[in-house]
Amino acid sequence: MIHLYHHMASFVAKIIRAFTGHAPRTGPSLSGPRILPAYAALARFQTNGVEIEPRLRLLVTQLAAERSRCRWCIEHGRHLWREAQFPLEPLRTLLRYESSGSFSDRERAALRFAD
């Protein structure tokens, strides 16, 4: 997994350098050692046939994107949310999910787990 992380971090740095013309900044948004393995684990996760409803899946992945500060992931998640025609209020209060009235207890539990 460490080798995969190093390879992906190098790849992401090259992409950022190609688009911006300068080396990417370091910090938790790009080089945090837990970010890429977490995405890899999410990709491997199997629900054994239990399907998570689309709203909950989008909420959890959007929170992960917000916490990682990946601009592309955040914008892509917002696009998918609008495409699904869900109300925008939950996205606006996502980072305050514990105190927001926009989420059910089940959604709060999933968001706590993702956090």
N, C-alpha and C positions, 0 to 999 in steps of 0.2 A: 504494500500500500504506500510506503514511503517513496518508493521509486515512481509509482504512478503520480503521487502528489508532486514530486519534483518535476516530472515531465510535463504535467498539466500547468504548473506554475510558470515554467519556461515558455510554454506555448501561449498562455494568456499574456505574458509580458511582451512577447513578440507581436501579438495582435495589437496590443495597446500602443506599442512603439510605432507600428505601421500607420495607425490611424491618427495619432497625436503628434508624432515626430519627436517625442522624447520618452525617456524611460518612465515606467509607471512608478507611482509612489508606493511605498511599502506600508504595511499596517494591517489591521484586521480585515479590511475590506478586500485585500488581494492576497496577502500571504499568510493569513492565519492558518496554523497547522490543522485546525479542525474543520475548516470549511469544505474543502474538496472531498475528504473522506466522508463527510456527512452527506454530500450530494451523491456520492457513489453508493452509500448505504441506502439512501432513499430510492435510487434507481433499481437496486436489487430487491427492495422490499416487496414481498408477495403477501397478498391478503387471503390466500387459500380460498379463492372464489367469493369472498365477501367484498362487495363493491361499496366503496365510500361514495356518498352522494357528492355531486359535482361542486356544490357550494362549499362544503367542508374541505374538500381536496384543494380548491382554489384558495381558500382562506389560509390553510396551513402552508401551502407553497408560497403564497404571497408574504406571509410573516417571515418565512425563511429567507426570502429574497430581500425583504426590508432589513433584517438583521445582518445579512451578509453585505449589504450596501452595494450589491451588484446592480448597476444602473440598467443594464439590458434586461436582467431578470425581473426587476421591478416594473419596468415599462411593459414587458411581455405579459406579466401577470395582470396588470391593469387592462391591457388589451383583451385578454381572455375573459376577464370579469365583465367588461362592457359588452363583449360579444355574446356572453351568456345572458345578458340583459338583467343582471342582478342590480339591486339598488346600490347607489354609491356610498351611502352612509356607513356601512360596515367597513369599507376600505379606508374611509377618513378616520375612523376610530380604532383601526386595527392594532396600533401600537399601544393603545390603552384598553385592550380587550377585557381586562379584569374588572374595570369599572364601567364599561360601556353597556348600555341596555340593548345593543344591536346583536348580541350573541346569546345563544342558548347555553345551558350548563354543559351540554355535550360538546359544543363548539369551544367553549372556554377550556375544557379538559384537554381537548386535542391541541389547542393553541399553547397551553401550558407545556404539554409534552414536546411540541415542536420547539418551543422556546428553550 
